[in-house]
Amino acid sequence: MRFTFGLFAVFASTALAVPRSNLGVEAGPCAVNTDACRAVINASACFNEFMSGGNKNSILNCLAGTDGTQTPTEKMCACTGCVAPVMTTWITKNNVCK
């Protein structure tokens, strides 16, 4: 029974996946070899900590003090393709990359 349920879960999650372009949010750049994008990728656990109830500044502070000379906002906006769709939606909703 576990094996069958596991296969169903994998099938259901794949079948229900919605491409970002269908959500009204376009995938942005993700140059993983840049300091900015490495910082954004590495900060994903920090983003998750603040996503529910966190304000814009607390999430952007996850990128403060990371590699590169860009500001946290510049790093985030330069690497929107490196984050999960929920984060891309949050970036759009909160006008982070105006």
C-alpha positions, 0 to 999 in steps of 0.5 A: 500500500505504501508503494502505491500511495508513494507513486500516486503522490509523485504523480499528483505533484507532477500533474498539478505543477503549474508553470510560472508563466501560467501564474502571471509571473515570469521566470527571471534570470538565475546566473548561479555563478554570480555572487548575487545569485549564490547569495539568493540561493543560499538564503532560501532557508532564511526566506522560508523562516520569514515568508509567513508574517515577515515583512519585506525588510526581514526577508531582504535582510537574509541577503545582508552581509552576503557575498557581492557588493550589491544591495539585498534588493539588487541581489534579489532582483538580479536572481528572481529565476533562482527562487521558488514560484512562491517567492517570485509571487511574493517579490511581485506582490511586494513590489520588490523589483519596481 
